[in-house]
Amino acid sequence: MQQKQLNFVLQLTEIGTIIIGCMAIVAAILFLWNSPDMILSYQSLTTSSFPVNTLSQKIIYTSLILLISLQVIRLAIITIDFVNNREWIYVGMGGFILMVIICSFSF
């Protein structure tokens, strides 16, 4: 991948991360504003302890999934660039991190 294209894609992922993070913050504020009486258990966060009933909760879940997937995509793009540049140590590290992330999704 050419350097200009790589920089453009990485800037897009950074902008996307900022937008998604702001969206999650706004949704969290709306969630706290609209349901102050809801009791959440933070000792074990399961899906049953955080039901998705309102729009703000759905936005929070969606933004968390997008934040995680955007960073995985970014790591994959950087690892592919390291393959093209034949920097095998960084390919190994990026591949190992991708493998750990993908394996953690399955459990």
C-alpha positions as CSV (number, residue, x, y, z in Angstrom):
1,M,0.0,0.0,0.0
2,Q,1.3,3.4,-0.9
3,Q,2.3,5.7,2.0
4,K,-0.4,8.3,1.1
5,Q,-3.1,5.7,0.9
6,L,-2.0,4.2,4.2
7,N,-1.9,7.6,5.9
8,F,-5.4,8.4,4.6
9,V,-6.8,5.1,5.9
10,L,-5.2,5.6,9.3
11,Q,-6.6,9.2,9.5
12,L,-10.0,7.9,8.6
13,T,-9.8,5.3,11.4
14,E,-8.7,8.0,13.9
15,I,-11.5,10.3,12.9
16,G,-13.9,7.4,13.2
17,T,-12.7,6.6,16.6
18,I,-13.1,10.1,17.8
19,I,-16.7,10.3,16.3
20,I,-17.7,7.0,17.9
21,G,-16.2,7.9,21.2
22,C,-18.1,11.2,21.2
23,M,-21.3,9.3,20.3
24,A,-20.8,6.9,23.2
25,I,-20.2,9.8,25.6
26,V,-23.4,11.6,24.4
27,A,-25.4,8.3,24.7
28,A,-24.0,7.7,28.2
29,I,-25.1,11.2,29.3
30,L,-28.5,10.6,27.8
31,F,-28.7,7.3,29.5
32,L,-27.9,8.8,32.9
33,W,-30.2,11.7,32.3
34,N,-33.2,9.6,31.3
35,S,-32.9,6.8,33.8
36,P,-31.3,8.0,37.1
37,D,-33.2,5.4,39.1
38,M,-31.8,2.3,37.3
39,I,-29.6,0.2,39.5
40,L,-26.6,-1.4,37.8
41,S,-24.5,-4.1,39.2
42,Y,-20.8,-3.4,38.3
43,Q,-19.5,-6.5,40.1
44,S,-20.3,-8.7,37.1
45,L,-21.3,-7.0,33.9
46,T,-23.5,-9.4,31.9
47,T,-26.0,-8.6,29.3
48,S,-28.8,-9.2,31.9
49,S,-27.4,-6.5,34.2
50,F,-27.4,-3.9,31.4
51,P,-30.6,-4.5,29.4
52,V,-31.0,-2.7,26.1
53,N,-34.3,-1.0,26.3
54,T,-33.7,2.6,25.4
55,L,-32.1,4.2,22.4
56,S,-29.2,5.5,24.4
57,Q,-28.4,2.0,25.6
58,K,-28.5,0.7,22.0
59,I,-26.2,3.5,21.0
60,I,-23.7,2.7,23.8
61,Y,-23.6,-1.0,22.8
62,T,-23.2,-0.1,19.1
63,S,-20.5,2.4,19.7
64,L,-18.5,-0.1,21.9
65,I,-18.7,-2.8,19.2
66,L,-17.7,-0.2,16.5
67,L,-14.7,1.0,18.7
68,I,-13.4,-2.5,19.1
69,S,-13.9,-3.5,15.4
70,L,-12.4,-0.2,14.1
71,Q,-9.2,-0.9,16.1
72,V,-9.0,-4.5,14.9
73,I,-9.4,-3.3,11.3
74,R,-6.7,-0.7,11.9
75,L,-4.3,-3.3,13.3
76,A,-5.0,-5.6,10.3
77,I,-4.2,-2.8,7.9
78,I,-1.0,-1.9,9.6
79,T,0.0,-5.6,9.7
80,I,-0.6,-5.9,6.0
81,D,1.5,-2.8,5.4
82,F,4.3,-4.5,7.5
83,V,4.0,-7.5,5.2
84,N,4.4,-5.3,2.1
85,N,7.5,-3.7,3.7
86,R,8.9,-7.1,4.7
87,E,9.3,-6.1,8.4
88,W,8.8,-9.6,9.8
89,I,9.3,-8.8,13.5
90,Y,6.4,-6.3,13.3
91,V,4.3,-8.8,11.2
92,G,4.8,-11.4,13.9
93,M,3.8,-9.0,16.7
94,G,0.8,-7.7,14.8
95,G,-0.2,-11.2,13.8
96,F,0.1,-12.4,17.4
97,I,-2.1,-9.6,18.7
98,L,-4.7,-10.2,16.0
99,M,-4.7,-13.9,16.9
100,V,-5.2,-13.1,20.6
101,I,-8.1,-10.7,19.8
102,I,-9.8,-13.1,17.4
103,C,-9.5,-15.9,19.9
104,S,-10.9,-13.8,22.7
105,F,-14.0,-13.1,20.6
106,S,-14.7,-16.9,20.4
107,F,-14.8,-17.3,24.2
